Every structure is written in structure tokens, then in C-alpha cells.
């Protein structure tokens, strides 16, 4: 019997994105420095190579979310500076 993901790959992708967003919802409350420091830690853990595939994938996804959060902080800072000029 086919599951929902087999029937509609886009629905499965949307559900996966929504689940990932919920899992990483705490990131929105982090300062730039907190997010950057956690991202540095994740990179070190991934480079160490001691994590299994599943854990590495989770770390990678969280790292992506942290990197996006940091980029948002930097974009806002740049916009503030540009507005003051």
C-alpha cells in the first residue's frame, strides 16, 4: 500500500519542511552569537566524523537552520546601517 509521500511528493516535502520548522522553532529566539556558537559546535561535531548517519543528518539540518538565522541577523544589521547613511 502506497503512503502519502508516494502519492504526493510535494505534500511530503511540505510536511517534512513543517516538521523541520517545528523541531528548530527554538532557533528563532537565539541571538546571533548564540546561533553562531552552536553552528560552530555542529560543524566541529560533523567534521569529527563520530556521529552516525541519522545523527549527522539531524545536525546538518539544524546547522542549515542556524546558518539561515545568522544570515537573517546580518541582513537586518546591514539594512539598519544602510538606512542610517
Phi and psi restraints in degrees (range 20) as a CNS / XPLOR table:
assign (resid 1 and name C) (resid 2 and name N)
       (resid 2 and name CA) (resid 2 and name C) 1.0 -75.8 20.0 2
assign (resid 2 and name N) (resid 2 and name CA)
       (resid 2 and name C) (resid 3 and name N) 1.0 144.0 20.0 2
assign (resid 2 and name C) (resid 3 and name N)
       (resid 3 and name CA) (resid 3 and name C) 1.0 -92.8 20.0 2
assign (resid 3 and name N) (resid 3 and name CA)
       (resid 3 and name C) (resid 4 and name N) 1.0 177.5 20.0 2
assign (resid 3 and name C) (resid 4 and name N)
       (resid 4 and name CA) (resid 4 and name C) 1.0 -61.3 20.0 2
assign (resid 4 and name N) (resid 4 and name CA)
       (resid 4 and name C) (resid 5 and name N) 1.0 -37.3 20.0 2
assign (resid 4 and name C) (resid 5 and name N)
       (resid 5 and name CA) (resid 5 and name C) 1.0 -63.3 20.0 2
assign (resid 5 and name N) (resid 5 and name CA)
       (resid 5 and name C) (resid 6 and name N) 1.0 -37.5 20.0 2
assign (resid 5 and name C) (resid 6 and name N)
       (resid 6 and name CA) (resid 6 and name C) 1.0 -67.9 20.0 2
assign (resid 6 and name N) (resid 6 and name CA)
       (resid 6 and name C) (resid 7 and name N) 1.0 -36.9 20.0 2
assign (resid 6 and name C) (resid 7 and name N)
       (resid 7 and name CA) (resid 7 and name C) 1.0 -73.4 20.0 2
assign (resid 7 and name N) (resid 7 and name CA)
       (resid 7 and name C) (resid 8 and name N) 1.0 -37.4 20.0 2
assign (resid 7 and name C) (resid 8 and name N)
       (resid 8 and name CA) (resid 8 and name C) 1.0 -144.1 20.0 2
assign (resid 8 and name N) (resid 8 and name CA)
       (resid 8 and name C) (resid 9 and name N) 1.0 90.3 20.0 2
assign (resid 8 and name C) (resid 9 and name N)
       (resid 9 and name CA) (resid 9 and name C) 1.0 -58.1 20.0 2
assign (resid 9 and name N) (resid 9 and name CA)
       (resid 9 and name C) (resid 10 and name N) 1.0 -34.6 20.0 2
assign (resid 9 and name C) (resid 10 and name N)
       (resid 10 and name CA) (resid 10 and name C) 1.0 -66.2 20.0 2
assign (resid 10 and name N) (resid 10 and name CA)
       (resid 10 and name C) (resid 11 and name N) 1.0 -38.3 20.0 2
assign (resid 10 and name C) (resid 11 and name N)
       (resid 11 and name CA) (resid 11 and name C) 1.0 -64.9 20.0 2
assign (resid 11 and name N) (resid 11 and name CA)
       (resid 11 and name C) (resid 12 and name N) 1.0 -40.3 20.0 2
assign (resid 11 and name C) (resid 12 and name N)
       (resid 12 and name CA) (resid 12 and name C) 1.0 -65.1 20.0 2
assign (resid 12 and name N) (resid 12 and name CA)
       (resid 12 and name C) (resid 13 and name N) 1.0 -40.5 20.0 2
assign (resid 12 and name C) (resid 13 and name N)
       (resid 13 and name CA) (resid 13 and name C) 1.0 -64.9 20.0 2
assign (resid 13 and name N) (resid 13 and name CA)
       (resid 13 and name C) (resid 14 and name N) 1.0 -42.1 20.0 2
assign (resid 13 and name C) (resid 14 and name N)
       (resid 14 and name CA) (resid 14 and name C) 1.0 -63.0 20.0 2
assign (resid 14 and name N) (resid 14 and name CA)
       (resid 14 and name C) (resid 15 and name N) 1.0 -42.1 20.0 2
assign (resid 14 and name C) (resid 15 and name N)
       (resid 15 and name CA) (resid 15 and name C) 1.0 -63.8 20.0 2
assign (resid 15 and name N) (resid 15 and name CA)
       (resid 15 and name C) (resid 16 and name N) 1.0 -42.4 20.0 2
assign (resid 15 and name C) (resid 16 and name N)
       (resid 16 and name CA) (resid 16 and name C) 1.0 -62.5 20.0 2
assign (resid 16 and name N) (resid 16 and name CA)
       (resid 16 and name C) (resid 17 and name N) 1.0 -41.2 20.0 2
assign (resid 16 and name C) (resid 17 and name N)
       (resid 17 and name CA) (resid 17 and name C) 1.0 -66.0 20.0 2
assign (resid 17 and name N) (resid 17 and name CA)
       (resid 17 and name C) (resid 18 and name N) 1.0 -40.1 20.0 2
assign (resid 17 and name C) (resid 18 and name N)
       (resid 18 and name CA) (resid 18 and name C) 1.0 -65.4 20.0 2
assign (resid 18 and name N) (resid 18 and name CA)
       (resid 18 and name C) (resid 19 and name N) 1.0 -40.3 20.0 2
assign (resid 18 and name C) (resid 19 and name N)
       (resid 19 and name CA) (resid 19 and name C) 1.0 -65.0 20.0 2
assign (resid 19 and name N) (resid 19 and name CA)
       (resid 19 and name C) (resid 20 and name N) 1.0 -43.7 20.0 2
assign (resid 19 and name C) (resid 20 and name N)
       (resid 20 and name CA) (resid 20 and name C) 1.0 -62.6 20.0 2
assign (resid 20 and name N) (resid 20 and name CA)
       (resid 20 and name C) (resid 21 and name N) 1.0 -39.9 20.0 2
assign (resid 20 and name C) (resid 21 and name N)
       (resid 21 and name CA) (resid 21 and name C) 1.0 -62.8 20.0 2
assign (resid 21 and name N) (resid 21 and name CA)
       (resid 21 and name C) (resid 22 and name N) 1.0 -41.7 20.0 2
assign (resid 21 and name C) (resid 22 and name N)
       (resid 22 and name CA) (resid 22 and name C) 1.0 -66.8 20.0 2
assign (resid 22 and name N) (resid 22 and name CA)
       (resid 22 and name C) (resid 23 and name N) 1.0 -39.2 20.0 2
assign (resid 22 and name C) (resid 23 and name N)
       (resid 23 and name CA) (resid 23 and name C) 1.0 -65.6 20.0 2
assign (resid 23 and name N) (resid 23 and name CA)
       (resid 23 and name C) (resid 24 and name N) 1.0 -36.1 20.0 2
assign (resid 23 and name C) (resid 24 and name N)
       (resid 24 and name CA) (resid 24 and name C) 1.0 -102.7 20.0 2
assign (resid 24 and name N) (resid 24 and name CA)
       (resid 24 and name C) (resid 25 and name N) 1.0 20.8 20.0 2
assign (resid 24 and name C) (resid 25 and name N)
       (resid 25 and name CA) (resid 25 and name C) 1.0 -60.7 20.0 2
assign (resid 25 and name N) (resid 25 and name CA)
       (resid 25 and name C) (resid 26 and name N) 1.0 -29.0 20.0 2
assign (resid 25 and name C) (resid 26 and name N)
       (resid 26 and name CA) (resid 26 and name C) 1.0 -65.3 20.0 2
assign (resid 26 and name N) (resid 26 and name CA)
       (resid 26 and name C) (resid 27 and name N) 1.0 -21.0 20.0 2
assign (resid 26 and name C) (resid 27 and name N)
       (resid 27 and name CA) (resid 27 and name C) 1.0 -62.8 20.0 2
assign (resid 27 and name N) (resid 27 and name CA)
       (resid 27 and name C) (resid 28 and name N) 1.0 -34.2 20.0 2
assign (resid 27 and name C) (resid 28 and name N)
       (resid 28 and name CA) (resid 28 and name C) 1.0 -58.2 20.0 2
assign (resid 28 and name N) (resid 28 and name CA)
       (resid 28 and name C) (resid 29 and name N) 1.0 -27.9 20.0 2
assign (resid 28 and name C) (resid 29 and name N)
       (resid 29 and name CA) (resid 29 and name C) 1.0 -88.8 20.0 2
assign (resid 29 and name N) (resid 29 and name CA)
       (resid 29 and name C) (resid 30 and name N) 1.0 -0.1 20.0 2
assign (resid 29 and name C) (resid 30 and name N)
       (resid 30 and name CA) (resid 30 and name C) 1.0 -83.3 20.0 2
assign (resid 30 and name N) (resid 30 and name CA)
       (resid 30 and name C) (resid 31 and name N) 1.0 145.8 20.0 2
assign (resid 30 and name C) (resid 31 and name N)
       (resid 31 and name CA) (resid 31 and name C) 1.0 -73.7 20.0 2
assign (resid 31 and name N) (resid 31 and name CA)
       (resid 31 and name C) (resid 32 and name N) 1.0 169.0 20.0 2
assign (resid 31 and name C) (resid 32 and name N)
       (resid 32 and name CA) (resid 32 and name C) 1.0 -58.0 20.0 2
assign (resid 32 and name N) (resid 32 and name CA)
       (resid 32 and name C) (resid 33 and name N) 1.0 -46.0 20.0 2
assign (resid 32 and name C) (resid 33 and name N)
       (resid 33 and name CA) (resid 33 and name C) 1.0 -64.4 20.0 2
assign (resid 33 and name N) (resid 33 and name CA)
       (resid 33 and name C) (resid 34 and name N) 1.0 -40.2 20.0 2
assign (resid 33 and name C) (resid 34 and name N)
       (resid 34 and name CA) (resid 34 and name C) 1.0 -63.6 20.0 2
assign (resid 34 and name N) (resid 34 and name CA)
       (resid 34 and name C) (resid 35 and name N) 1.0 -45.3 20.0 2
assign (resid 34 and name C) (resid 35 and name N)
       (resid 35 and name CA) (resid 35 and name C) 1.0 -64.8 20.0 2
assign (resid 35 and name N) (resid 35 and name CA)
       (resid 35 and name C) (resid 36 and name N) 1.0 -43.0 20.0 2
assign (resid 35 and name C) (resid 36 and name N)
       (resid 36 and name CA) (resid 36 and name C) 1.0 -62.3 20.0 2
assign (resid 36 and name N) (resid 36 and name CA)
       (resid 36 and name C) (resid 37 and name N) 1.0 -44.4 20.0 2
assign (resid 36 and name C) (resid 37 and name N)
       (resid 37 and name CA) (resid 37 and name C) 1.0 -64.4 20.0 2
assign (resid 37 and name N) (resid 37 and name CA)
       (resid 37 and name C) (resid 38 and name N) 1.0 -40.6 20.0 2
assign (resid 37 and name C) (resid 38 and name N)
       (resid 38 and name CA) (resid 38 and name C) 1.0 -66.7 20.0 2
assign (resid 38 and name N) (resid 38 and name CA)
       (resid 38 and name C) (resid 39 and name N) 1.0 -38.0 20.0 2
assign (resid 38 and name C) (resid 39 and name N)
       (resid 39 and name CA) (resid 39 and name C) 1.0 -63.5 20.0 2
assign (resid 39 and name N) (resid 39 and name CA)
       (resid 39 and name C) (resid 40 and name N) 1.0 -41.8 20.0 2
assign (resid 39 and name C) (resid 40 and name N)
       (resid 40 and name CA) (resid 40 and name C) 1.0 -60.4 20.0 2
assign (resid 40 and name N) (resid 40 and name CA)
       (resid 40 and name C) (resid 41 and name N) 1.0 -41.9 20.0 2
assign (resid 40 and name C) (resid 41 and name N)
       (resid 41 and name CA) (resid 41 and name C) 1.0 -63.4 20.0 2
assign (resid 41 and name N) (resid 41 and name CA)
       (resid 41 and name C) (resid 42 and name N) 1.0 -43.1 20.0 2
assign (resid 41 and name C) (resid 42 and name N)
       (resid 42 and name CA) (resid 42 and name C) 1.0 -63.0 20.0 2
assign (resid 42 and name N) (resid 42 and name CA)
       (resid 42 and name C) (resid 43 and name N) 1.0 -43.9 20.0 2
assign (resid 42 and name C) (resid 43 and name N)
       (resid 43 and name CA) (resid 43 and name C) 1.0 -59.8 20.0 2
assign (resid 43 and name N) (resid 43 and name CA)
       (resid 43 and name C) (resid 44 and name N) 1.0 -43.6 20.0 2
assign (resid 43 and name C) (resid 44 and name N)
       (resid 44 and name CA) (resid 44 and name C) 1.0 -62.1 20.0 2
assign (resid 44 and name N) (resid 44 and name CA)
       (resid 44 and name C) (resid 45 and name N) 1.0 -41.5 20.0 2
assign (resid 44 and name C) (resid 45 and name N)
       (resid 45 and name CA) (resid 45 and name C) 1.0 -65.0 20.0 2
assign (resid 45 and name N) (resid 45 and name CA)
       (resid 45 and name C) (resid 46 and name N) 1.0 -41.0 20.0 2
assign (resid 45 and name C) (resid 46 and name N)
       (resid 46 and name CA) (resid 46 and name C) 1.0 -68.3 20.0 2
assign (resid 46 and name N) (resid 46 and name CA)
       (resid 46 and name C) (resid 47 and name N) 1.0 -39.9 20.0 2
assign (resid 46 and name C) (resid 47 and name N)
       (resid 47 and name CA) (resid 47 and name C) 1.0 -66.7 20.0 2
assign (resid 47 and name N) (resid 47 and name CA)
       (resid 47 and name C) (resid 48 and name N) 1.0 -29.3 20.0 2
assign (resid 47 and name C) (resid 48 and name N)
       (resid 48 and name CA) (resid 48 and name C) 1.0 -62.2 20.0 2
assign (resid 48 and name N) (resid 48 and name CA)
       (resid 48 and name C) (resid 49 and name N) 1.0 -34.5 20.0 2
assign (resid 48 and name C) (resid 49 and name N)
       (resid 49 and name CA) (resid 49 and name C) 1.0 76.5 20.0 2
assign (resid 49 and name N) (resid 49 and name CA)
       (resid 49 and name C) (resid 50 and name N) 1.0 12.2 20.0 2
assign (resid 49 and name C) (resid 50 and name N)
       (resid 50 and name CA) (resid 50 and name C) 1.0 -90.2 20.0 2
assign (resid 50 and name N) (resid 50 and name CA)
       (resid 50 and name C) (resid 51 and name N) 1.0 -8.2 20.0 2
assign (resid 50 and name C) (resid 51 and name N)
       (resid 51 and name CA) (resid 51 and name C) 1.0 -85.1 20.0 2
assign (resid 51 and name N) (resid 51 and name CA)
       (resid 51 and name C) (resid 52 and name N) 1.0 148.3 20.0 2
assign (resid 51 and name C) (resid 52 and name N)
       (resid 52 and name CA) (resid 52 and name C) 1.0 -72.4 20.0 2
assign (resid 52 and name N) (resid 52 and name CA)
       (resid 52 and name C) (resid 53 and name N) 1.0 172.4 20.0 2
assign (resid 52 and name C) (resid 53 and name N)
       (resid 53 and name CA) (resid 53 and name C) 1.0 -59.4 20.0 2
assign (resid 53 and name N) (resid 53 and name CA)
       (resid 53 and name C) (resid 54 and name N) 1.0 -48.5 20.0 2
assign (resid 53 and name C) (resid 54 and name N)
       (resid 54 and name CA) (resid 54 and name C) 1.0 -62.4 20.0 2
assign (resid 54 and name N) (resid 54 and name CA)
       (resid 54 and name C) (resid 55 and name N) 1.0 -44.5 20.0 2
assign (resid 54 and name C) (resid 55 and name N)
       (resid 55 and name CA) (resid 55 and name C) 1.0 -64.9 20.0 2
assign (resid 55 and name N) (resid 55 and name CA)
       (resid 55 and name C) (resid 56 and name N) 1.0 -41.0 20.0 2
assign (resid 55 and name C) (resid 56 and name N)
       (resid 56 and name CA) (resid 56 and name C) 1.0 -61.3 20.0 2
assign (resid 56 and name N) (resid 56 and name CA)
       (resid 56 and name C) (resid 57 and name N) 1.0 -41.1 20.0 2
assign (resid 56 and name C) (resid 57 and name N)
       (resid 57 and name CA) (resid 57 and name C) 1.0 -62.6 20.0 2
assign (resid 57 and name N) (resid 57 and name CA)
       (resid 57 and name C) (resid 58 and name N) 1.0 -42.5 20.0 2
assign (resid 57 and name C) (resid 58 and name N)
       (resid 58 and name CA) (resid 58 and name C) 1.0 -63.5 20.0 2
assign (resid 58 and name N) (resid 58 and name CA)
       (resid 58 and name C) (resid 59 and name N) 1.0 -42.4 20.0 2
assign (resid 58 and name C) (resid 59 and name N)
       (resid 59 and name CA) (resid 59 and name C) 1.0 -63.1 20.0 2
assign (resid 59 and name N) (resid 59 and name CA)
       (resid 59 and name C) (resid 60 and name N) 1.0 -43.1 20.0 2
assign (resid 59 and name C) (resid 60 and name N)
       (resid 60 and name CA) (resid 60 and name C) 1.0 -60.2 20.0 2
assign (resid 60 and name N) (resid 60 and name CA)
       (resid 60 and name C) (resid 61 and name N) 1.0 -45.4 20.0 2
assign (resid 60 and name C) (resid 61 and name N)
       (resid 61 and name CA) (resid 61 and name C) 1.0 -63.5 20.0 2
assign (resid 61 and name N) (resid 61 and name CA)
       (resid 61 and name C) (resid 62 and name N) 1.0 -42.3 20.0 2
assign (resid 61 and name C) (resid 62 and name N)
       (resid 62 and name CA) (resid 62 and name C) 1.0 -65.9 20.0 2
assign (resid 62 and name N) (resid 62 and name CA)
       (resid 62 and name C) (resid 63 and name N) 1.0 -39.7 20.0 2
assign (resid 62 and name C) (resid 63 and name N)
       (resid 63 and name CA) (resid 63 and name C) 1.0 -60.3 20.0 2
assign (resid 63 and name N) (resid 63 and name CA)
       (resid 63 and name C) (resid 64 and name N) 1.0 -41.4 20.0 2
assign (resid 63 and name C) (resid 64 and name N)
       (resid 64 and name CA) (resid 64 and name C) 1.0 -60.3 20.0 2
assign (resid 64 and name N) (resid 64 and name CA)
       (resid 64 and name C) (resid 65 and name N) 1.0 -43.8 20.0 2
assign (resid 64 and name C) (resid 65 and name N)
       (resid 65 and name CA) (resid 65 and name C) 1.0 -65.7 20.0 2
assign (resid 65 and name N) (resid 65 and name CA)
       (resid 65 and name C) (resid 66 and name N) 1.0 -40.5 20.0 2
assign (resid 65 and name C) (resid 66 and name N)
       (resid 66 and name CA) (resid 66 and name C) 1.0 -65.7 20.0 2
assign (resid 66 and name N) (resid 66 and name CA)
       (resid 66 and name C) (resid 67 and name N) 1.0 -42.2 20.0 2
assign (resid 66 and name C) (resid 67 and name N)
       (resid 67 and name CA) (resid 67 and name C) 1.0 -61.9 20.0 2
assign (resid 67 and name N) (resid 67 and name CA)
       (resid 67 and name C) (resid 68 and name N) 1.0 -40.8 20.0 2
assign (resid 67 and name C) (resid 68 and name N)
       (resid 68 and name CA) (resid 68 and name C) 1.0 -64.9 20.0 2
assign (resid 68 and name N) (resid 68 and name CA)
       (resid 68 and name C) (resid 69 and name N) 1.0 -39.8 20.0 2
assign (resid 68 and name C) (resid 69 and name N)
       (resid 69 and name CA) (resid 69 and name C) 1.0 -63.2 20.0 2
assign (resid 69 and name N) (resid 69 and name CA)
       (resid 69 and name C) (resid 70 and name N) 1.0 -44.8 20.0 2
assign (resid 69 and name C) (resid 70 and name N)
       (resid 70 and name CA) (resid 70 and name C) 1.0 -62.2 20.0 2
assign (resid 70 and name N) (resid 70 and name CA)
       (resid 70 and name C) (resid 71 and name N) 1.0 -42.2 20.0 2
assign (resid 70 and name C) (resid 71 and name N)
       (resid 71 and name CA) (resid 71 and name C) 1.0 -61.6 20.0 2
assign (resid 71 and name N) (resid 71 and name CA)
       (resid 71 and name C) (resid 72 and name N) 1.0 -39.0 20.0 2
assign (resid 71 and name C) (resid 72 and name N)
       (resid 72 and name CA) (resid 72 and name C) 1.0 -62.9 20.0 2
assign (resid 72 and name N) (resid 72 and name CA)
       (resid 72 and name C) (resid 73 and name N) 1.0 -44.9 20.0 2
assign (resid 72 and name C) (resid 73 and name N)
       (resid 73 and name CA) (resid 73 and name C) 1.0 -57.3 20.0 2
assign (resid 73 and name N) (resid 73 and name CA)
       (resid 73 and name C) (resid 74 and name N) 1.0 -47.6 20.0 2
assign (resid 73 and name C) (resid 74 and name N)
       (resid 74 and name CA) (resid 74 and name C) 1.0 -66.4 20.0 2
assign (resid 74 and name N) (resid 74 and name CA)
       (resid 74 and name C) (resid 75 and name N) 1.0 -38.0 20.0 2
assign (resid 74 and name C) (resid 75 and name N)
       (resid 75 and name CA) (resid 75 and name C) 1.0 -63.3 20.0 2
assign (resid 75 and name N) (resid 75 and name CA)
       (resid 75 and name C) (resid 76 and name N) 1.0 -41.6 20.0 2
assign (resid 75 and name C) (resid 76 and name N)
       (resid 76 and name CA) (resid 76 and name C) 1.0 -64.3 20.0 2
assign (resid 76 and name N) (resid 76 and name CA)
       (resid 76 and name C) (resid 77 and name N) 1.0 -41.8 20.0 2
assign (resid 76 and name C) (resid 77 and name N)
       (resid 77 and name CA) (resid 77 and name C) 1.0 -63.4 20.0 2
assign (resid 77 and name N) (resid 77 and name CA)
       (resid 77 and name C) (resid 78 and name N) 1.0 -42.9 20.0 2
assign (resid 77 and name C) (resid 78 and name N)
       (resid 78 and name CA) (resid 78 and name C) 1.0 -62.9 20.0 2
assign (resid 78 and name N) (resid 78 and name CA)
       (resid 78 and name C) (resid 79 and name N) 1.0 -41.4 20.0 2
assign (resid 78 and name C) (resid 79 and name N)
       (resid 79 and name CA) (resid 79 and name C) 1.0 -65.0 20.0 2
assign (resid 79 and name N) (resid 79 and name CA)
       (resid 79 and name C) (resid 80 and name N) 1.0 -38.8 20.0 2
assign (resid 79 and name C) (resid 80 and name N)
       (resid 80 and name CA) (resid 80 and name C) 1.0 -63.6 20.0 2
assign (resid 80 and name N) (resid 80 and name CA)
       (resid 80 and name C) (resid 81 and name N) 1.0 -43.2 20.0 2
assign (resid 80 and name C) (resid 81 and name N)
       (resid 81 and name CA) (resid 81 and name C) 1.0 -64.4 20.0 2
assign (resid 81 and name N) (resid 81 and name CA)
       (resid 81 and name C) (resid 82 and name N) 1.0 -44.1 20.0 2
assign (resid 81 and name C) (resid 82 and name N)
       (resid 82 and name CA) (resid 82 and name C) 1.0 -64.0 20.0 2
assign (resid 82 and name N) (resid 82 and name CA)
       (resid 82 and name C) (resid 83 and name N) 1.0 -34.7 20.0 2
assign (resid 82 and name C) (resid 83 and name N)
       (resid 83 and name CA) (resid 83 and name C) 1.0 -70.2 20.0 2
assign (resid 83 and name N) (resid 83 and name CA)
       (resid 83 and name C) (resid 84 and name N) 1.0 -26.7 20.0 2
assign (resid 83 and name C) (resid 84 and name N)
       (resid 84 and name CA) (resid 84 and name C) 1.0 -83.1 20.0 2
assign (resid 84 and name N) (resid 84 and name CA)
       (resid 84 and name C) (resid 85 and name N) 1.0 -14.7 20.0 2
